[in-house]
Amino acid sequence: MNKTLIIFSYDFPPSNGGIARLCQEIAVGQQINFEHVIVLTRIKIGENKPYNFDKVQVIELPQKRIKCERVAFSYLQNIKNKEEYTILCGVWHPEAALSILAGFKNIYILGHGTEFLSGISKFRKYFWLPIYAKWVLGRAKMNIANSNYTKKLIEKINKKGNVIALPLGVNEDFFKPNEVLKENKDILKIASVSRILKFKGYDFIARTIANLPIDFKNKIQWNIGGTGDYLENLKQLVKVLGIENNVTFHDFIPDLELPAFYNTNDIFVLCTRELENSTSVEGFGLVFLEAQSCGIPVIGVRSGGIPDAIEEGNGGWLIEQDNEQMLADLFINLIQNQELVKNEGLKARKRIIQKANWKHYNEKLFKIITN
């Protein structure tokens, strides 16, 4: 077994987002399996440092892209006895490409979804993915996809490449239930947290709430966490739909405050779209696991990799994309049946402990990268 694991990822805390969090959890979780775990990442300024950030050895690269890649390549190239190292790359470009060019063989690539889509770009469709990405993916010992959806995307680019689906996990000791006294038990408090982008489906949720029968609409409180390009449009839509009293915007929520945010709500909802000729997609949906780990049942859409994050009838529900009737019926049912909300929340927490935490993920990952 190789003694040193290098996690080469430009996305790493204090950056936020799923890739940064995934690489952080791997860096911490693999320390029991390797003598040394080193993170190679771009220097960043920010306060979004997770609960276990101080446990990781980080080598910081320059922030400017060209200089960053030059320094990273030099660092990797100068490592002697490369066969004694295992490199886990946050994405295939440029991390995995640089690792290949630097002479490494034990390369593993994490796959997330959007980076394997061409959208409307002819450059991505005819060169970037079928030639460049195919070359990189084919030289990895294993491509580790975050969902079965992402696995299929990789297989489409390189049919002969090695790829395996390994759905993500969550830290159940950090994201855990916390009994919060509800001020009004008649109100169904729903939460959404992510980057506020159009494809995330916030407009769909807003319209569903607005079109509910008045008696049910008045019993919903929607708490939205996050910032993004669509935030101002969403605020305007909320006003136009006349649901200002139903919606509270919480802006960006730091990692350390996320468990409390989930716990103050009854249901987590995110209805991300999968659109043709778009590079925007939910490759997995880590926020669904975070909410479930807090004992909060979730509602998601049968799109992208979300079905790997939600197990229908076991702490969550899946609806068809943009199906307002299905979501409205669910809201009404949950408003009328608070016991169902409670029971599904218990199932959600149990599912995380048994199947979907970082301990299980890292155990499976270790077997993959040492096979």
Sequence and secondary structure as in RCSB ss.txt:
>XXXX:A:sequence
MNKTLIIFSYDFPPSNGGIARLCQEIAVGQQINFEHVIVLTRIKIGENKPYNFDKVQVIELPQKRIKCERVAFSY
LQNIKNKEEYTILCGVWHPEAALSILAGFKNIYILGHGTEFLSGISKFRKYFWLPIYAKWVLGRAKMNIANSNYT
KKLIEKINKKGNVIALPLGVNEDFFKPNEVLKENKDILKIASVSRILKFKGYDFIARTIANLPIDFKNKIQWNIG
GTGDYLENLKQLVKVLGIENNVTFHDFIPDLELPAFYNTNDIFVLCTRELENSTSVEGFGLVFLEAQSCGIPVIG
VRSGGIPDAIEEGNGGWLIEQDNEQMLADLFINLIQNQELVKNEGLKARKRIIQKANWKHYNEKLFKIITN
>XXXX:A:secstr
  SEEEEE S  TTS SHHHHHHHHHHHHGGGT SEEEEEEE    S   TTGGGSEEEEE SSHHHHHHHHHHH
HHT S GGGEEEEESSIIIIIHHHHHTT   EEEEE SGGG  TT HHIIIIIIIIIIHHHHHTSSEEEESSHHH
HHHHHHH TTS EEE      TTTS       S TTSEEEEEES   GGGTHHHHHHHHHTS HHHHTTEEEEEE
   TTHHHHHHHHHHHT GGGEEE     GGGHHHHHHT SEEE      TT S   SS HHHHHHHHTT  EEE
ESSTTGGGT  TTSSEEEE TT HHHHHHHHHHHHH HHHHHHHHHHHHHHHHHH SHHHHHHHHHHHHT 
